[in-house]
Amino acid sequence: MRIATVDQLLDALDTLFADGSDWTRREQVDPWIRIFSQEHHPLNTDLPDANLVSWFRQGLLPPGEARMALDLGCGLGRNTRWFARQGYQATGIDLSAYAIDQAKTRANEGGVTFLEGDVLRERISGGPFDVVYDSGCFHHLPPHRRISYLRTLETVLKPGGLFGICTFAWGQMGSEDDDLTLLRQGHLEGGIAYTMDDLRQVFSTLEFIEGGALQVKEEQTGEVFQMPFLHAALFRRGQAEE
């Protein structure tokens, strides 16, 4: 076969990561089972991300009434359920069938839908959404699949909608190798670290609103999910041109 389309090129580059370090595509063995089945793993929690609570209390995230939220790579659904408790019609999607099954068993709120799906290669139903959020999916993508991710985001995020993302923070966790090195070595080393400038550059078509460490702010009360090796950013998509 000779490569003639972007999708063919992306599929070909996928084969560079045959060592199992790409956890963002379906394989015979689901690597996320090992993570989510550990009782004391940090991701095996029902707590929402600290930045979500902060953004909501600051008024950066609107009330959920008559609005829809999408949680990309939702895992066990903790942030999806948080959106539902704020009044959103909340949809969580994840590649891991195990994670989705577990998320469904934990869902006691109304207004929650969980879907098994590949956000890079398959169409996501139910959108477009007022808010799209990603906690920990993006930093597991191999470099070339950012193209697929941005294409998906263009489809699922409404004009004027908000996009929030939480990733490994540069200097705290994740590989700091440049993209060409990662492609040549064919190994992701557990994920990729991003600076805030990296995120602003990748999502340069969106308006940057706020970004910083994933930590509890002074005005917050109650328990939230926070880790020193993570940071988060909030963006807004421009309104459609008439």
C-alpha positions as CSV (number, residue, x, y, z in Angstrom):
1,M,0.0,0.0,0.0
2,R,1.1,3.5,-0.8
3,I,0.0,6.2,1.6
4,A,-2.4,8.7,0.0
5,T,-4.5,10.1,2.8
6,V,-4.0,11.5,6.3
7,D,-5.8,8.6,7.9
8,Q,-3.6,6.1,6.2
9,L,-0.5,8.0,7.4
10,L,-1.9,8.1,11.0
11,D,-2.6,4.4,10.9
12,A,0.9,3.7,9.6
13,L,2.4,5.7,12.4
14,D,0.4,3.8,14.9
15,T,2.5,0.7,14.0
16,L,5.6,2.5,15.4
17,F,4.2,1.9,18.9
18,A,3.9,-1.8,18.8
19,D,5.5,-2.2,22.2
20,G,2.2,-1.7,24.0
21,S,3.0,1.8,25.3
22,D,0.1,3.4,23.3
23,W,-2.9,3.0,25.6
24,T,-5.2,5.0,23.3
25,R,-6.2,2.2,20.9
26,R,-7.9,-1.1,21.3
27,E,-5.7,-4.1,21.9
28,Q,-6.3,-7.7,22.9
29,V,-5.4,-6.9,26.4
30,D,-6.9,-3.8,28.0
31,P,-4.1,-2.1,30.0
32,W,-6.7,0.0,31.9
33,I,-8.1,-3.0,33.8
34,R,-4.9,-3.2,35.8
35,I,-5.1,0.5,36.7
36,F,-8.8,0.7,37.5
37,S,-9.1,-2.6,39.4
38,Q,-6.5,-1.5,42.0
39,E,-8.5,-0.5,45.1
40,H,-6.1,2.1,46.3
41,H,-5.0,3.5,42.9
42,P,-5.4,7.3,42.8
43,L,-7.7,7.1,39.8
44,N,-10.0,4.6,41.6
45,T,-11.9,7.5,43.2
46,D,-15.2,9.3,43.0
47,L,-13.7,12.8,43.7
48,P,-13.9,15.4,40.9
49,D,-10.8,17.3,39.7
50,A,-10.0,20.4,41.9
51,N,-9.9,22.6,38.8
52,L,-13.5,21.8,37.8
53,V,-14.7,22.8,41.2
54,S,-12.7,26.0,41.1
55,W,-13.8,26.9,37.6
56,F,-17.4,26.3,38.5
57,R,-17.2,28.5,41.7
58,Q,-15.5,31.2,39.8
59,G,-18.3,31.3,37.2
60,L,-15.9,30.2,34.4
61,L,-18.1,27.1,33.9
62,P,-21.8,28.0,33.6
63,P,-24.6,26.2,35.5
64,G,-25.5,23.0,33.8
65,E,-29.2,23.5,33.3
66,A,-30.1,22.9,29.6
67,R,-26.4,22.3,28.8
68,M,-24.5,19.2,27.8
69,A,-21.0,18.1,28.9
70,L,-18.7,15.5,27.4
71,D,-16.0,13.8,29.5
72,L,-13.3,12.4,27.1
73,G,-11.5,9.3,28.4
74,C,-13.8,9.3,31.4
75,G,-12.3,6.3,33.2
76,L,-14.6,5.3,36.1
77,G,-16.7,8.4,35.5
78,R,-15.9,10.6,38.5
79,N,-15.9,13.8,36.6
80,T,-18.9,12.8,34.4
81,R,-20.9,12.3,37.5
82,W,-19.8,15.7,38.9
83,F,-21.0,17.4,35.8
84,A,-24.4,15.6,36.2
85,R,-24.6,16.8,39.8
86,Q,-24.2,20.4,38.5
87,G,-27.2,19.9,36.3
88,Y,-25.5,19.0,33.0
89,Q,-26.7,16.2,30.7
90,A,-23.3,14.5,31.0
91,T,-21.8,11.9,28.7
92,G,-18.6,10.0,29.5
93,I,-16.7,8.0,26.9
94,D,-13.8,5.7,27.3
95,L,-11.9,3.1,25.2
96,S,-11.9,0.6,28.1
97,A,-15.0,-1.6,28.3
98,Y,-14.0,-2.4,31.8
99,A,-13.9,1.2,32.9
100,I,-17.3,1.9,31.3
101,D,-18.9,-1.1,33.0
102,Q,-17.5,0.1,36.3
103,A,-18.6,3.7,35.7
104,K,-22.2,2.5,35.0
105,T,-22.3,0.6,38.3
106,R,-21.2,3.8,40.2
107,A,-23.7,6.1,38.5
108,N,-26.6,7.0,40.9
109,E,-27.3,10.4,39.3
110,G,-29.8,11.1,36.6
111,G,-28.6,12.7,33.4
112,V,-25.6,10.5,32.9
113,T,-24.7,8.4,29.9
114,F,-21.6,6.3,29.5
115,L,-20.3,5.1,26.1
116,E,-17.5,2.7,25.1
117,G,-15.7,4.3,22.2
118,D,-12.5,5.4,20.5
119,V,-12.4,9.2,20.5
120,L,-9.6,9.2,17.9
121,R,-11.1,7.0,15.3
122,E,-14.9,6.8,15.8
123,R,-17.7,9.3,15.7
124,I,-19.1,10.4,19.1
125,S,-22.8,10.6,19.1
126,G,-25.0,13.0,21.1
127,G,-23.2,16.3,20.4
128,P,-22.1,18.9,19.9
129,F,-21.5,19.8,23.6
130,D,-21.4,23.0,25.6
131,V,-18.5,21.7,27.6
132,V,-15.8,19.1,26.7
133,Y,-13.4,18.0,29.4
134,D,-10.4,15.7,29.3
135,S,-8.7,14.5,32.5
136,G,-5.7,12.3,31.6
137,C,-6.5,11.1,28.1
138,F,-4.6,13.6,26.0
139,H,-1.2,13.0,27.7
140,H,-1.3,9.4,26.7
141,L,-1.6,10.1,22.9
142,P,1.3,9.4,20.6
143,P,2.3,12.7,18.9
144,H,0.7,12.1,15.6
145,R,-2.7,11.3,17.1
146,R,-3.1,14.9,18.3
147,I,-4.3,15.5,14.8
148,S,-7.1,13.0,15.3
149,Y,-7.8,14.5,18.7
150,L,-8.1,18.1,17.3
151,R,-10.4,16.8,14.6
152,T,-12.6,15.2,17.2
153,L,-12.7,18.3,19.3
154,E,-13.7,20.4,16.2
155,T,-16.7,18.0,15.8
156,V,-17.9,17.7,19.4
157,L,-17.4,21.2,20.8
158,K,-20.1,23.8,20.1
159,P,-19.2,27.3,18.9
160,G,-18.8,29.3,22.0
161,G,-18.3,26.1,24.1
162,L,-15.7,25.5,26.7
163,F,-12.8,22.9,26.6
164,G,-11.0,21.9,29.8
165,I,-8.0,19.7,29.9
166,C,-5.8,18.1,32.7
167,T,-2.4,16.7,31.7
168,F,1.0,15.7,33.1
169,A,2.9,18.8,34.0
170,W,6.4,19.3,32.5
171,G,9.1,18.6,35.1
172,Q,6.7,16.6,37.3
173,M,5.6,13.5,35.3
174,G,5.8,12.1,31.8
175,S,8.3,12.1,29.0
176,E,10.0,15.4,28.1
177,D,11.4,14.0,24.8
178,D,10.5,15.9,21.7
179,D,8.0,14.4,19.3
180,L,10.5,13.2,16.7
181,T,12.4,11.3,19.4
182,L,9.2,9.7,20.6
183,L,8.3,8.6,17.1
184,R,11.7,7.3,16.4
185,Q,11.9,5.3,19.6
186,G,8.4,4.0,19.3
187,H,7.8,4.2,23.1
188,L,5.7,6.7,25.1
189,E,7.3,6.1,28.6
190,G,3.8,6.2,30.3
191,G,2.7,9.5,28.8
192,I,3.9,12.9,27.6
193,A,4.6,16.0,29.8
194,Y,3.3,19.3,28.7
195,T,4.0,22.9,29.6
196,M,1.2,25.4,29.7
197,D,2.7,27.0,26.6
198,D,2.6,23.6,24.9
199,L,-1.2,23.4,25.6
200,R,-1.8,26.9,24.4
201,Q,0.1,26.1,21.2
202,V,-1.6,22.8,20.5
203,F,-5.0,24.4,21.1
204,S,-4.2,27.7,19.5
205,T,-7.5,28.0,17.6
206,L,-9.2,28.3,21.0
207,E,-9.2,31.2,23.4
208,F,-7.1,30.5,26.5
209,I,-9.0,31.4,29.7
210,E,-7.0,30.0,32.7
211,G,-4.4,27.5,33.5
212,G,-2.4,26.3,36.5
213,A,-1.5,23.5,38.9
214,L,-4.1,21.0,39.9
215,Q,-4.5,22.0,43.5
216,V,-7.1,23.2,46.0
217,K,-7.9,26.9,45.9
218,E,-8.5,28.8,49.1
219,E,-12.2,29.2,48.4
220,Q,-12.8,25.5,48.0
221,T,-14.4,23.2,50.6
222,G,-15.0,19.5,50.5
223,E,-12.8,16.8,49.0
224,V,-11.5,17.1,45.4
225,F,-8.9,15.2,43.3
226,Q,-5.5,16.8,43.2
227,M,-2.0,15.6,42.3
228,P,1.2,17.7,42.2
229,F,2.2,16.2,38.9
230,L,-0.9,17.5,37.0
231,H,-2.0,20.8,35.7
232,A,-5.1,22.0,33.9
233,A,-6.2,24.6,31.4
234,L,-9.5,26.0,30.2
235,F,-10.2,27.3,26.7
236,R,-13.2,28.7,24.8
237,R,-14.1,28.1,21.2
238,G,-15.1,31.2,19.2
239,Q,-18.6,31.7,18.0
240,A,-19.4,30.6,14.5
241,E,-19.1,33.2,11.8
242,E,-22.4,34.2,10.2
